Amino acid sequence: MTAFRISPDVAAAFPDTLIAVVTATGLNGREPWPHTTAAVEGLEQDLAAGTWSPADESDPRIEAWHTAYRSFGTNPRRIRPSVDALGRRLAKRGTLPRISPAVDSYNAVSVRHGLPAGAFDLDHVTGDIEIRYADGTETFTPLGEPDTVENPKPGEIVYTDTTDVLTRHWNHRDAHRTRVTEDSTHVAFVLETLHATRNGHLLTIAADALQDLLTEHSAQSTVHYLSPAHPQATL
């Protein structure tokens, strides 16, 4: 079992945070996921038709993350929140990247709802997962760069396990070690908002949408919600 928690310092600094953790077991990433394909293509078609566009930094959902990044010393226009970077890529190119069915699923949900999303292969996580402020001694190996080692800045918000950092700048980039691939079978997907009062219903809708995409391709899935009032869940 893996505990997933928000540290007291982060909870105090961001008191309206709400995080949905969608956990899937028995995932099959080696078969077609037609509903995920349809979700991704639907985004691209809506964008091309002009009936929808991804949230940009003028949107309150994105602006909140820019403000948060600045609070811990990260320039959000240089190092962007994941949903911001993905939405900008979609708006510019007209397409989303195809990576694997599970990753494509959370990317589609993230961009559709304007909420950051990520995922960890739990079979490669060591110990518990915590969202906390870095002290500067941690190490991080970026996704796709297995020979690179970085040190987060002191005060930067990160996801960690007992080995090293899983995500830098809260939700900018995931680690290589816990990346989700077509062979991942036990995965925790994360969706986040800093303003539950305003956007909590969107987060619930997004979590349900993601779980729907996972259901046909997993043995079981569950959703846990973390907040400063309920900062820990056991996956």
C-alpha angles and dihedrals in degrees: 000000000000124000116215117198147167113228117239092244093054091044090053094048094047105031096168095054119133123183127188116205112195110193121196128187128191093026117181109205094166097073129071116276101202096177091054090048089051092048093053094044090047091058092050093047093048090050092049091048092050093237095116139015132188119262113266132196092282089064114095091231092059096034090059090059092048089054091048093049091052090051091063096040103264121130103227094201091058099034105029131198109258096249091050093050093045093048092049090050091051093047092050101042102026092229139078121228117259108224110148133326094261094046092044088053096057092040091056093048092045095053095040092055101031094239128127115251136183140156142217128207098232092203087069098042117102119212120327130344119234135179106217147137113280119238093205098251095090124104130222132190110198123230109271094014105085093166095052123094121189133180116221116230117259107266095024113131112241142167110238142176125194092281106047146308119321099187131014126215089018095282109359101106137358128227125259096231096060098035118141116242137170088272096054111114104171113047139165113209118198129205120180145193129177092203111055091164090062103026107023092108090053090052091052091049091048093048090050091048092051093047089051090055091050099044099082092047102044137061093227140355133189136182125220125183123212126195137153087270092050104025101166139054132173114229 
